[in-house]
Amino acid sequence: QVQLVESGGGLVQAGGSLRLSCAASGSILSINARGWYRQAPGKQRELVARISSGGSTNYANSVKGRFTISRDNAKNVVYLQMNSLKPEDTAVYYCNAGRVVLTTTPGVYEYWGQGTQVTVSS
C-alpha cells in the first residue's frame, strides 16, 4: 500500500557530500515521522536522523553538524544532506516512514525503503 523509494547513494571520497532522497507513494493520508537509518557490515541498524511532521529533528551524535534531514510534506519526500563524509559513514542507508495513516485502512503503520549504499573512500 505504501512504497518508499530511495535515491542518491553512491561512492564518494572522504570530505565529500551526498544527498539522499526518499519518496513515499501509495494510499497515504499522512506520515508523522520520517527518518534515516544505516547499517554497516557486521553492525546493527542505527538511527541517523529523524524529523517529525512539525519539523522537529534529532540526530545521532556521530553525524551532528555534518548531516541535515529535511522533508517536503506536500510531496511526501524526505532528504538527507550529508556533508564532510567520513569512511565510517559507509553503510546501507534505509528510509523509514513511521506513524503512517492510510486512506484505505484504519490504524497506523511503519514502512521501510529497500536501502541505498553509501561508500566513503579514504
VONUFI-468536 format. One record per atom (N, C-alpha, C): residue number from 1; residue in three letters; atom name; z, x, y. Coordinates in steps of 0.05 Angstrom, whole numbers, padded with zeros to 5 digits. Atoms other than C-alpha are relative to their C-alpha. Layout:
+-----+------+------+--------+--------+--------+
! seq ! type ! atom !     c3 !     c1 !     c2 !
+-----+------+------+--------+--------+--------+
! NUM !  ALA !   CA !      Z !      X !      Y !
...
+-----+------+------+--------+--------+--------+
END
This chain:
+-----+------+------+--------+--------+--------+
! seq ! type ! atom !     c3 !     c1 !     c2 !
+-----+------+------+--------+--------+--------+
!   1 !  GLN !    N !  00000 !  00016 ! -00024 !
!   1 !  GLN !   CA !  00000 !  00000 !  00000 !
!   1 !  GLN !    C !  00000 !  00017 !  00025 !
!   2 !  VAL !    N !  00000 ! -00018 ! -00022 !
!   2 !  VAL !   CA !  00012 !  00059 !  00046 !
!   2 !  VAL !    C ! -00009 !  00027 ! -00009 !
!   3 !  GLN !    N !  00009 ! -00027 !  00006 !
!   3 !  GLN !   CA ! -00024 !  00125 !  00046 !
!   3 !  GLN !    C !  00006 !  00018 !  00023 !
!   4 !  LEU !    N ! -00005 ! -00021 ! -00020 !
!   4 !  LEU !   CA ! -00004 !  00188 !  00082 !
!   4 !  LEU !    C ! -00020 !  00023 ! -00006 !
!   5 !  VAL !    N !  00020 ! -00021 !  00003 !
!   5 !  VAL !   CA ! -00060 !  00239 !  00093 !
!   5 !  VAL !    C !  00006 !  00022 !  00020 !
!   6 !  GLU !    N ! -00007 ! -00023 ! -00017 !
!   6 !  GLU !   CA ! -00041 !  00308 !  00118 !
!   6 !  GLU !    C ! -00025 !  00017 !  00004 !
!   7 !  SER !    N !  00021 ! -00019 ! -00006 !
!   7 !  SER !   CA ! -00087 !  00359 !  00150 !
!   7 !  SER !    C !  00011 !  00022 !  00018 !
!   8 !  GLY !    N ! -00007 ! -00021 ! -00018 !
!   8 !  GLY !   CA ! -00083 !  00424 !  00188 !
!   8 !  GLY !    C !  00012 !  00025 ! -00012 !
!   9 !  GLY !    N ! -00011 ! -00024 !  00013 !
!   9 !  GLY !   CA ! -00055 !  00472 !  00137 !
!   9 !  GLY !    C ! -00021 !  00022 ! -00002 !
!  10 !  GLY !    N !  00018 ! -00022 !  00003 !
!  10 !  GLY !   CA ! -00085 !  00540 !  00123 !
!  10 !  GLY !    C !  00014 !  00026 !  00000 !
!  11 !  LEU !    N ! -00010 ! -00028 !  00000 !
!  11 !  LEU !   CA ! -00077 !  00615 !  00126 !
!  11 !  LEU !    C !  00000 !  00010 !  00029 !
!  12 !  VAL !    N ! -00003 ! -00011 ! -00027 !
!  12 !  VAL !   CA ! -00052 !  00648 !  00190 !
!  12 !  VAL !    C !  00016 !  00025 ! -00001 !
!  13 !  GLN !    N ! -00016 ! -00024 ! -00001 !
!  13 !  GLN !   CA ! -00025 !  00715 !  00209 !
!  13 !  GLN !    C !  00027 ! -00005 !  00013 !
!  14 !  ALA !    N ! -00026 !  00003 ! -00013 !
!  14 !  ALA !   CA !  00047 !  00724 !  00229 !
!  14 !  ALA !    C ! -00002 !  00001 !  00030 !
!  15 !  GLY !    N !  00001 !  00003 ! -00029 !
!  15 !  GLY !   CA !  00058 !  00704 !  00301 !
!  15 !  GLY !    C ! -00020 ! -00021 !  00009 !
!  16 !  GLY !    N !  00020 !  00020 ! -00007 !
!  16 !  GLY !   CA !  00002 !  00654 !  00299 !
!  16 !  GLY !    C !  00011 ! -00028 !  00000 !
!  17 !  SER !    N ! -00008 !  00028 ! -00002 !
!  17 !  SER !   CA !  00002 !  00578 !  00305 !
!  17 !  SER !    C ! -00018 ! -00017 ! -00018 !
!  18 !  LEU !    N !  00014 !  00021 !  00014 !
!  18 !  LEU !   CA ! -00019 !  00518 !  00265 !
!  18 !  LEU !    C !  00011 ! -00027 !  00009 !
!  19 !  ARG !    N ! -00009 !  00027 ! -00007 !
!  19 !  ARG !   CA ! -00016 !  00444 !  00279 !
!  19 !  ARG !    C ! -00007 ! -00018 ! -00024 !
!  20 !  LEU !    N !  00003 !  00019 !  00023 !
!  20 !  LEU !   CA ! -00005 !  00395 !  00221 !
!  20 !  LEU !    C ! -00001 ! -00028 !  00011 !
!  21 !  SER !    N !  00002 !  00028 ! -00007 !
!  21 !  SER !   CA ! -00024 !  00322 !  00226 !
!  21 !  SER !    C !  00004 ! -00016 ! -00025 !
!  22 !  CYS !    N ! -00004 !  00018 !  00023 !
!  22 !  CYS !   CA ! -00005 !  00264 !  00181 !
!  22 !  CYS !    C ! -00005 ! -00028 !  00010 !
!  23 !  ALA !    N !  00008 !  00027 ! -00008 !
!  23 !  ALA !   CA ! -00039 !  00197 !  00188 !
!  23 !  ALA !    C !  00009 ! -00020 ! -00022 !
!  24 !  ALA !    N ! -00008 !  00021 !  00019 !
!  24 !  ALA !   CA ! -00009 !  00135 !  00156 !
!  24 !  ALA !    C ! -00018 ! -00024 !  00003 !
!  25 !  SER !    N !  00017 !  00024 ! -00001 !
!  25 !  SER !   CA ! -00051 !  00076 !  00137 !
!  25 !  SER !    C !  00008 ! -00019 ! -00022 !
!  26 !  GLY !    N ! -00008 !  00021 !  00020 !
!  26 !  GLY !   CA ! -00042 !  00011 !  00098 !
!  26 !  GLY !    C !  00012 ! -00023 !  00014 !
!  27 !  SER !    N ! -00012 !  00025 ! -00010 !
!  27 !  SER !   CA ! -00002 ! -00052 !  00106 !
!  27 !  SER !    C !  00026 !  00006 !  00014 !
!  28 !  ILE !    N ! -00023 ! -00010 ! -00014 !
!  28 !  ILE !   CA !  00045 ! -00023 !  00157 !
!  28 !  ILE !    C !  00007 ! -00019 !  00024 !
!  29 !  LEU !    N ! -00010 !  00014 ! -00024 !
!  29 !  LEU !   CA !  00087 ! -00064 !  00205 !
!  29 !  LEU !    C !  00013 !  00019 !  00019 !
!  30 !  SER !    N ! -00013 ! -00020 ! -00017 !
!  30 !  SER !   CA !  00130 ! -00007 !  00229 !
!  30 !  SER !    C !  00009 !  00023 ! -00018 !
!  31 !  ILE !    N ! -00011 ! -00024 !  00013 !
!  31 !  ILE !   CA !  00152 !  00063 !  00210 !
!  31 !  ILE !    C !  00022 !  00011 !  00018 !
!  32 !  ASN !    N ! -00023 ! -00007 ! -00017 !
!  32 !  ASN !   CA !  00221 !  00080 !  00235 !
!  32 !  ASN !    C !  00007 !  00030 ! -00001 !
!  33 !  ALA !    N ! -00007 ! -00028 !  00002 !
!  33 !  ALA !   CA !  00228 !  00152 !  00212 !
!  33 !  ALA !    C ! -00024 !  00016 ! -00011 !
!  34 !  ARG !    N !  00022 ! -00018 !  00010 !
!  34 !  ARG !   CA !  00175 !  00207 !  00205 !
!  34 !  ARG !    C !  00012 !  00028 ! -00002 !
!  35 !  GLY !    N ! -00010 ! -00027 !  00003 !
!  35 !  GLY !   CA !  00187 !  00276 !  00181 !
!  35 !  GLY !    C ! -00019 !  00019 ! -00014 !
!  36 !  TRP !    N !  00014 ! -00021 !  00015 !
!  36 !  TRP !   CA !  00160 !  00341 !  00153 !
!  36 !  TRP !    C !  00020 !  00015 ! -00016 !
!  37 !  TYR !    N ! -00015 ! -00015 !  00019 !
!  37 !  TYR !   CA !  00189 !  00376 !  00093 !
!  37 !  TYR !    C ! -00017 !  00023 ! -00010 !
!  38 !  ARG !    N !  00016 ! -00021 !  00012 !
!  38 !  ARG !   CA !  00168 !  00440 !  00059 !
!  38 !  ARG !    C !  00014 !  00010 ! -00026 !
!  39 !  GLN !    N ! -00010 ! -00010 !  00025 !
!  39 !  GLN !   CA !  00175 !  00471 ! -00009 !
!  39 !  GLN !    C ! -00014 !  00026 ! -00006 !
!  40 !  ALA !    N !  00011 ! -00026 !  00007 !
!  40 !  ALA !   CA !  00165 !  00545 ! -00023 !
!  40 !  ALA !    C !  00003 !  00004 ! -00030 !
!  41 !  PRO !    N ! -00002 ! -00004 !  00029 !
!  41 !  PRO !   CA !  00154 !  00571 ! -00094 !
!  41 !  PRO !    C !  00028 !  00008 ! -00008 !
!  42 !  GLY !    N ! -00026 ! -00006 !  00010 !
!  42 !  GLY !   CA !  00218 !  00571 ! -00133 !
!  42 !  GLY !    C !  00023 ! -00011 !  00016 !
!  43 !  LYS !    N ! -00022 !  00011 ! -00017 !
!  43 !  LYS !   CA !  00257 !  00534 ! -00079 !
!  43 !  LYS !    C ! -00002 ! -00030 !  00001 !
!  44 !  GLN !    N ! -00001 !  00029 ! -00003 !
!  44 !  GLN !   CA !  00278 !  00463 ! -00067 !
!  44 !  GLN !    C ! -00014 ! -00008 !  00026 !
!  45 !  ARG !    N !  00012 !  00011 ! -00025 !
!  45 !  ARG !   CA !  00243 !  00419 ! -00017 !
!  45 !  ARG !    C !  00021 ! -00002 !  00021 !
!  46 !  GLU !    N ! -00019 !  00001 ! -00021 !
!  46 !  GLU !   CA !  00277 !  00423 !  00050 !
!  46 !  GLU !    C ! -00012 ! -00013 !  00025 !
!  47 !  LEU !    N !  00009 !  00013 ! -00024 !
!  47 !  LEU !   CA !  00274 !  00385 !  00115 !
!  47 !  LEU !    C ! -00008 !  00022 !  00020 !
!  48 !  VAL !    N !  00008 ! -00017 ! -00021 !
!  48 !  VAL !   CA !  00235 !  00419 !  00170 !
!  48 !  VAL !    C !  00006 ! -00013 !  00027 !
!  49 !  ALA !    N ! -00004 !  00014 ! -00025 !
!  49 !  ALA !   CA !  00236 !  00367 !  00225 !
!  49 !  ALA !    C ! -00004 ! -00030 ! -00005 !
!  50 !  ARG !    N !  00004 !  00029 !  00001 !
!  50 !  ARG !   CA !  00242 !  00292 !  00235 !
!  50 !  ARG !    C !  00002 ! -00012 !  00027 !
!  51 !  ILE !    N !  00000 !  00013 ! -00026 !
!  51 !  ILE !   CA !  00232 !  00243 !  00290 !
!  51 !  ILE !    C !  00003 ! -00030 ! -00005 !
!  52 !  SER !    N ! -00004 !  00029 !  00003 !
!  52 !  SER !   CA !  00255 !  00171 !  00299 !
!  52 !  SER !    C ! -00021 ! -00015 !  00015 !
!  53 !  SER !    N !  00019 !  00016 ! -00015 !
!  53 !  SER !   CA !  00214 !  00114 !  00326 !
!  53 !  SER !    C !  00005 !  00001 !  00030 !
!  54 !  GLY !    N ! -00006 ! -00002 ! -00029 !
!  54 !  GLY !   CA !  00250 !  00123 !  00392 !
!  54 !  GLY !    C ! -00005 !  00028 !  00011 !
!  55 !  GLY !    N !  00006 ! -00027 ! -00009 !
!  55 !  GLY !   CA !  00232 !  00197 !  00395 !
!  55 !  GLY !    C !  00022 !  00020 ! -00003 !
!  56 !  SER !    N ! -00021 ! -00019 !  00005 !
!  56 !  SER !   CA !  00298 !  00229 !  00375 !
!  56 !  SER !    C ! -00009 !  00019 ! -00022 !
!  57 !  THR !    N !  00009 ! -00020 !  00019 !
!  57 !  THR !   CA !  00286 !  00294 !  00338 !
!  57 !  THR !    C !  00023 !  00017 ! -00010 !
!  58 !  ASN !    N ! -00018 ! -00021 !  00009 !
!  58 !  ASN !   CA !  00323 !  00343 !  00295 !
!  58 !  ASN !    C ! -00016 !  00019 ! -00017 !
!  59 !  TYR !    N !  00014 ! -00022 !  00013 !
!  59 !  TYR !   CA !  00301 !  00409 !  00265 !
!  59 !  TYR !    C !  00018 !  00017 ! -00018 !
!  60 !  ALA !    N ! -00014 ! -00020 !  00015 !
!  60 !  ALA !   CA !  00321 !  00458 !  00212 !
!  60 !  ALA !    C !  00006 !  00023 !  00019 !
!  61 !  ASN !    N ! -00007 ! -00022 ! -00018 !
!  61 !  ASN !   CA !  00356 !  00517 !  00244 !
!  61 !  ASN !    C ! -00021 !  00022 ! -00001 !
!  62 !  SER !    N !  00019 ! -00022 !  00003 !
!  62 !  SER !   CA !  00303 !  00564 !  00217 !
!  62 !  SER !    C ! -00025 ! -00004 !  00017 !
!  63 !  VAL !    N !  00025 !  00005 ! -00015 !
!  63 !  VAL !   CA !  00248 !  00531 !  00259 !
!  63 !  VAL !    C !  00005 ! -00009 !  00029 !
!  64 !  LYS !    N ! -00007 !  00008 ! -00027 !
!  64 !  LYS !   CA !  00285 !  00512 !  00322 !
!  64 !  LYS !    C ! -00012 !  00019 !  00021 !
!  65 !  GLY !    N !  00012 ! -00017 ! -00021 !
!  65 !  GLY !   CA !  00249 !  00537 !  00384 !
!  65 !  GLY !    C ! -00029 !  00009 ! -00007 !
!  66 !  ARG !    N !  00027 ! -00008 !  00008 !
!  66 !  ARG !   CA !  00185 !  00550 !  00344 !
!  66 !  ARG !    C ! -00018 ! -00024 ! -00007 !
!  67 !  PHE !    N !  00015 !  00024 !  00009 !
!  67 !  PHE !   CA !  00164 !  00482 !  00316 !
!  67 !  PHE !    C !  00007 ! -00024 !  00017 !
!  68 !  THR !    N ! -00004 !  00025 ! -00015 !
!  68 !  THR !   CA !  00155 !  00416 !  00352 !
!  68 !  THR !    C ! -00012 ! -00023 ! -00015 !
!  69 !  ILE !    N !  00010 !  00024 !  00013 !
!  69 !  ILE !   CA !  00149 !  00348 !  00319 !
!  69 !  ILE !    C ! -00005 ! -00021 !  00021 !
!  70 !  SER !    N !  00007 !  00022 ! -00018 !
!  70 !  SER !   CA !  00116 !  00290 !  00355 !
!  70 !  SER !    C ! -00014 ! -00022 ! -00015 !
!  71 !  ARG !    N !  00012 !  00022 !  00014 !
!  71 !  ARG !   CA !  00088 !  00223 !  00338 !
!  71 !  ARG !    C ! -00015 ! -00018 !  00020 !
!  72 !  ASP !    N !  00015 !  00020 ! -00014 !
!  72 !  ASP !   CA !  00037 !  00172 !  00362 !
!  72 !  ASP !    C !  00004 ! -00026 ! -00015 !
!  73 !  ASN !    N ! -00007 !  00025 !  00014 !
!  73 !  ASN !   CA !  00066 !  00105 !  00343 !
!  73 !  ASN !    C ! -00024 ! -00019 ! -00002 !
!  74 !  ALA !    N !  00023 !  00019 !  00000 !
!  74 !  ALA !   CA !  00003 !  00067 !  00362 !
!  74 !  ALA !    C ! -00020 !  00007 ! -00022 !
!  75 !  LYS !    N !  00019 ! -00009 !  00021 !
!  75 !  LYS !   CA ! -00038 !  00109 !  00313 !
!  75 !  LYS !    C !  00013 !  00006 ! -00026 !
!  76 !  ASN !    N ! -00015 ! -00007 !  00024 !
!  76 !  ASN !   CA !  00016 !  00119 !  00261 !
!  76 !  ASN !    C ! -00005 !  00029 ! -00009 !
!  77 !  VAL !    N !  00005 ! -00028 !  00006 !
!  77 !  VAL !   CA !  00006 !  00194 !  00265 !
!  77 !  VAL !    C !  00024 !  00016 !  00009 !
!  78 !  VAL !    N ! -00021 ! -00018 ! -00007 !
!  78 !  VAL !   CA !  00059 !  00248 !  00265 !
!  78 !  VAL !    C ! -00012 !  00029 ! -00001 !
!  79 !  TYR !    N !  00010 ! -00027 ! -00002 !
!  79 !  TYR !   CA !  00046 !  00320 !  00284 !
!  79 !  TYR !    C !  00023 !  00021 ! -00003 !
!  80 !  LEU !    N ! -00019 ! -00022 !  00000 !
!  80 !  LEU !   CA !  00080 !  00387 !  00273 !
!  80 !  LEU !    C ! -00014 !  00024 !  00011 !
!  81 !  GLN !    N !  00011 ! -00024 ! -00013 !
!  81 !  GLN !   CA !  00062 !  00442 !  00321 !
!  81 !  GLN !    C !  00018 !  00024 ! -00008 !
!  82 !  MET !    N ! -00015 ! -00023 !  00010 !
!  82 !  MET !   CA !  00082 !  00508 !  00290 !
!  82 !  MET !    C ! -00010 !  00025 !  00015 !
!  83 !  ASN !    N !  00007 ! -00025 ! -00014 !
!  83 !  ASN !   CA !  00084 !  00570 !  00334 !
!  83 !  ASN !    C !  00017 !  00023 ! -00010 !
!  84 !  SER !    N ! -00015 ! -00024 !  00009 !
!  84 !  SER !   CA !  00108 !  00641 !  00322 !
!  84 !  SER !    C !  00006 !  00000 ! -00029 !
!  85 !  LEU !    N ! -00003 !  00003 !  00029 !
!  85 !  LEU !   CA !  00097 !  00632 !  00248 !
!  85 !  LEU !    C !  00009 !  00026 ! -00012 !
!  86 !  LYS !    N ! -00011 ! -00023 !  00015 !
!  86 !  LYS !   CA !  00133 !  00679 !  00200 !
!  86 !  LYS !    C ! -00008 ! -00003 ! -00029 !
!  87 !  PRO !    N !  00007 !  00002 !  00029 !
!  87 !  PRO !   CA !  00117 !  00697 !  00128 !
!  87 !  PRO !    C !  00019 ! -00019 ! -00015 !
!  88 !  GLU !    N ! -00018 !  00017 !  00014 !
!  88 !  GLU !   CA !  00179 !  00659 !  00107 !
!  88 !  GLU !    C ! -00005 ! -00030 !  00005 !
!  89 !  ASP !    N !  00008 !  00028 ! -00004 !
!  89 !  ASP !   CA !  00147 !  00595 !  00134 !
!  89 !  ASP !    C ! -00021 ! -00009 ! -00021 !
!  90 !  THR !    N !  00019 !  00006 !  00021 !
!  90 !  THR !   CA !  00098 !  00599 !  00076 !
!  90 !  THR !    C !  00011 ! -00020 ! -00020 !
!  91 !  ALA !    N ! -00009 !  00022 !  00018 !
!  91 !  ALA !   CA !  00104 !  00535 !  00035 !
!  91 !  ALA !    C ! -00021 ! -00022 !  00000 !
!  92 !  VAL !    N !  00015 !  00025 ! -00001 !
!  92 !  VAL !   CA !  00072 !  00469 !  00018 !
!  92 !  VAL !    C !  00016 ! -00019 !  00018 !
!  93 !  TYR !    N ! -00012 !  00017 ! -00019 !
!  93 !  TYR !   CA !  00087 !  00422 !  00075 !
!  93 !  TYR !    C ! -00007 ! -00029 ! -00006 !
!  94 !  TYR !    N !  00003 !  00028 !  00007 !
!  94 !  TYR !   CA !  00098 !  00348 !  00060 !
!  94 !  TYR !    C !  00007 ! -00018 !  00023 !
!  95 !  CYS !    N ! -00005 !  00020 ! -00020 !
!  95 !  CYS !   CA !  00094 !  00290 !  00107 !
!  95 !  CYS !    C !  00017 ! -00023 ! -00013 !
!  96 !  ASN !    N ! -00017 !  00022 !  00010 !
!  96 !  ASN !   CA !  00146 !  00235 !  00100 !
!  96 !  ASN !    C !  00000 ! -00023 !  00020 !
!  97 !  ALA !    N ! -00003 !  00024 ! -00016 !
!  97 !  ALA !   CA !  00149 !  00164 !  00125 !
!  97 !  ALA !    C !  00023 ! -00016 ! -00012 !
!  98 !  GLY !    N ! -00024 !  00013 !  00010 !
!  98 !  GLY !   CA !  00217 !  00131 !  00119 !
!  98 !  GLY !    C !  00006 ! -00026 !  00014 !
!  99 !  ARG !    N ! -00007 !  00027 ! -00011 !
!  99 !  ARG !   CA !  00244 !  00061 !  00131 !
!  99 !  ARG !    C ! -00025 ! -00014 !  00009 !
! 100 !  VAL !    N !  00026 !  00012 ! -00006 !
! 100 !  VAL !   CA !  00173 !  00034 !  00128 !
! 100 !  VAL !    C !  00002 ! -00030 ! -00006 !
! 101 !  VAL !    N !  00001 !  00029 !  00003 !
! 101 !  VAL !   CA !  00167 ! -00041 !  00138 !
! 101 !  VAL !    C ! -00029 ! -00008 ! -00003 !
! 102 !  LEU !    N !  00028 !  00008 !  00006 !
! 102 !  LEU !   CA !  00105 ! -00072 !  00107 !
! 102 !  LEU !    C ! -00005 ! -00028 !  00010 !
! 103 !  THR !    N !  00008 !  00027 ! -00008 !
! 103 !  THR !   CA !  00066 ! -00133 !  00128 !
! 103 !  THR !    C ! -00001 ! -00019 ! -00024 !
! 104 !  THR !    N !  00005 !  00015 !  00023 !
! 104 !  THR !   CA !  00060 ! -00156 !  00057 !
! 104 !  THR !    C !  00024 ! -00005 ! -00018 !
! 105 !  THR !    N ! -00022 !  00000 !  00019 !
! 105 !  THR !   CA !  00125 ! -00144 !  00021 !
! 105 !  THR !    C !  00027 !  00004 !  00014 !
! 106 !  PRO !    N ! -00027 ! -00004 ! -00013 !
! 106 !  PRO !   CA !  00199 ! -00152 !  00042 !
! 106 !  PRO !    C !  00012 !  00026 ! -00009 !
! 107 !  GLY !    N ! -00014 ! -00025 !  00006 !
! 107 !  GLY !   CA !  00243 ! -00091 !  00044 !
! 107 !  GLY !    C ! -00009 !  00023 !  00017 !
! 108 !  VAL !    N !  00008 ! -00025 ! -00014 !
! 108 !  VAL !   CA !  00238 ! -00020 !  00070 !
! 108 !  VAL !    C ! -00007 !  00020 ! -00022 !
! 109 !  TYR !    N !  00011 ! -00019 !  00020 !
! 109 !  TYR !   CA !  00202 !  00036 !  00034 !
! 109 !  TYR !    C ! -00002 !  00028 !  00012 !
! 110 !  GLU !    N !  00004 ! -00028 ! -00008 !
! 110 !  GLU !   CA !  00192 !  00111 !  00035 !
! 110 !  GLU !    C ! -00025 !  00010 ! -00014 !
! 111 !  TYR !    N !  00025 ! -00011 !  00011 !
! 111 !  TYR !   CA !  00127 !  00148 !  00025 !
! 111 !  TYR !    C ! -00003 !  00030 !  00006 !
! 112 !  TRP !    N !  00005 ! -00029 ! -00003 !
! 112 !  TRP !   CA !  00104 !  00220 !  00017 !
! 112 !  TRP !    C ! -00030 !  00005 !  00000 !
! 113 !  GLY !    N !  00027 ! -00010 !  00002 !
! 113 !  GLY !   CA !  00039 !  00255 !  00030 !
! 113 !  GLY !    C ! -00004 !  00019 ! -00024 !
! 114 !  GLN !    N !  00006 ! -00017 !  00024 !
! 114 !  GLN !   CA !  00005 !  00299 ! -00021 !
! 114 !  GLN !    C !  00006 !  00029 !  00005 !
! 115 !  GLY !    N ! -00007 ! -00027 ! -00006 !
! 115 !  GLY !   CA !  00024 !  00363 !  00014 !
! 115 !  GLY !    C ! -00024 !  00016 !  00010 !
! 116 !  THR !    N !  00021 ! -00018 ! -00010 !
! 116 !  THR !   CA ! -00015 !  00416 !  00052 !
! 116 !  THR !    C !  00012 !  00028 !  00001 !
! 117 !  GLN !    N ! -00010 ! -00028 !  00002 !
! 117 !  GLN !   CA ! -00009 !  00491 !  00041 !
! 117 !  GLN !    C ! -00002 !  00014 !  00027 !
! 118 !  VAL !    N ! -00001 ! -00018 ! -00023 !
! 118 !  VAL !   CA !  00012 !  00536 !  00097 !
! 118 !  VAL !    C !  00008 !  00028 ! -00010 !
! 119 !  THR !    N ! -00005 ! -00028 !  00009 !
! 119 !  THR !   CA !  00008 !  00611 !  00084 !
! 119 !  THR !    C ! -00001 !  00018 !  00025 !
! 120 !  VAL !    N ! -00002 ! -00018 ! -00023 !
! 120 !  VAL !   CA !  00031 !  00662 !  00135 !
! 120 !  VAL !    C !  00000 !  00029 ! -00011 !
! 121 !  SER !    N !  00002 ! -00028 !  00010 !
! 121 !  SER !   CA !  00010 !  00734 !  00122 !
! 121 !  SER !    C !  00014 !  00019 !  00020 !
! 122 !  SER !    N ! -00014 ! -00019 ! -00017 !
! 122 !  SER !   CA !  00049 !  00793 !  00147 !
! 122 !  SER !    C ! -00018 !  00022 !  00011 !
+-----+------+------+--------+--------+--------+
END
